[in-house]
């Protein structure tokens, strides 16, 4: 099935469902590709991670499927997402440190603690969604309950969006509006961005 045929089929499905919950005309969703970032995959024992403090400014003392944002150094834009019992995705703005310097800082702070640290900066890109209809747009392709109680600020988890595996993060609100960060493989970036834009149009959200 071509992309045009897929879009046409999605339009037919959306228009055929009379009771589909759609945002009101004053609800919006801004969709943008996030700035380039440094990314590291960290694997280590959970007890050791809790005792490690904040290596290179990353807070590792968090529960599974949670996100921590560093506020100590606003220029670094650092995020730590714990994705499993011994797995973290660490994200920092690319202008804050060179990848080699940041990796050296992490390695030095972790010391002799057994761990693996892999630079995956070029594997992923991120798309950000903000606005009152952001959750509705995401739910056109993601099966998770994204309500405030089920998926509050500070949540991060692996999930699916349509055909793509993603890491979905609920970041600090922008003003009164929610902010979601979608991490996906770079090869899925164009597909994800187009799908999200199309979804916003289909549900009638202002973009």
N, C-alpha and C positions, 0 to 999 in steps of 0.2 A: 504494500500500500504506500503510495506516495505521500509526501507531506501535505499536499493540497487535498488529497482524498481524506486524510486523517482529520484535517481541520474541518472539512465539510461534514464528516461523520460526527465530530464533536458538536458542531453547531446543531445538527439534527437532534442529537440526544438532549442537549440543553433546552432547545425550543419545544421538545415534546413533553417535557416534565412540567406539568402545570403547577405542582406544589413545591417546586424547587425554591429553596430559601435564597433570595438574592438581596444584596445590600441596597439600601435606599439611594436615591440619586445624589445625596450629599455625602456619601461615603467614598473614600478614595484609597488608592494603593500606589505608592511610588515604587518603581522597580529600577534598580541600578546595579551595575557591576561594581563591586567593591574595589578599592585601591589594591595594587599588588601588595603581597604580604609574605613574610617569612613563615614557614611552617615546619614543625618538627614532630615526628612521631616518637613518643617516649614510652618505654616499657620498663617497669620496675615493680618490686614488691610493694604492696599497699602500705604495710607498716613502715617500711623504710621511707616511702614517699611522705607519709604523715610527719615523720621525724626530720625530714629534709628542710623544713621551713619554706622559704620562697627562693629556690634557686633561680638566679638571674631575674628575679622579680616575678616569677610565675608561682601562683599559689596552688599547691598540689593537694592541700588538705580539704578535699571535697568528696561528696558522695558520688556514686556512679550515676551517669546521665545528668551531670550538672556542669554548669559553666561558671567560671570565676573571671572577673574582669579586674585588672590591676588599676588602682586609682593612685598609687604612690608615685607613678611616673606617667603623667597624662600623655607625654609625647611618645611613649612607647606603644600605646594602644595594645597592650598584651592581654591575651585571652588564654585560658587553659580549660579544655573540655575533657572531662573524664568519661571515656567511652566504655570502659570495662574494668574488671577488678584490678588489672595491672597495666592499663593503657590510657595514655593521655595524648591529645592533640594540642600542641602549643603554637600559638599564632602571635606574631608581632609585626607591626608596620615595618615595611622594608626600609624606610628612611631612618629608623631608630638605630639599627646596628647592621653591620654586614653579617651575612650568614655565618662566616667563619668566626667572627668575634662573639656572636651570640652563642654559637655551639661551644666555643672555648669557655665562655662564662658558665654555661650550664654544666659542662664537664667538670670544671674546677669546683663549683659549688656542691656537686653531687659526690665529689671525692672518690673514695674507694667503694662506695655502694654499688653493687651489681646492677647494671642497667644497660639498655640499648637506646641509642639516640640516632635517629635517621632524618636527614634533611629531605623533606618532601615538598619544598617550596614551589617547585614548578609542576607538580602533579595536579594541584587543585587550582580552582579559582572560586571566588565567592560572589554571590548575588544577594543583595540586601533588599528587603521589602519593608516598607513602613506605611502606616496609615490605618484607618479604621477598618478597611476591607482586606488587610493583608492576610489574615487567617483564612478568610473565605477563599481568596485566590489560591493559597497553598492547598486548601482542602479539595480543590478540583483535581489534584493529582496525588495527594498524600492522605493516607487513611487515618492518621493519628487525630485524637481529640486535641485541638489546639485552644480550647477554652482556657481562661485565666487560672482556673483551679487545677485542671489536668496538666497544663503546660505553662507554668508561670515563668516570670523573668528568672533567668539563671538556670534554665533547662537546656540540655544538649544531648542529642541522641542520634544514632544511626537509624535511618528509615529509608523509604522509597518515595520518589516522586515520579509518577508515570513509569518510564522505563529506566530511570537513573537511580543508582544508589547515592544517597546524600547524607551529610551530617547537618542536622537542623538545630540551630541555636536560637534561643530567645534572649536577646540582649537587653540592656537597660533601655527603658522607654525613651523616645525622643519627644520631649515635652509630655503631652498626654497620650501620645500615639505609640503603639507597639512597634518594635523593631526585630525582624527576623533575619538571621544570616544563614544562607544556604551554601554549604561547602560541597562542591561536586568536582569530579574529574574534569580536567580542562577540555578533554575531547567531547564532553557532554555540554559544554558551556553555551554554545550557540543554540542547541536544542532546548536547554532549560530556559534560557532567556526568552526565546520565541514562544515557548509553551506558556510561560507565566504571563507574558504580554497578551497572548490570545485568551487565556483564562480570565484575565481582568476585563477584557472586552466582552466575553461571553456572559459574565455575571453582571455586567453593567456598572462596574466600578470606574470612577474617574481616575485616570492614570496621570 
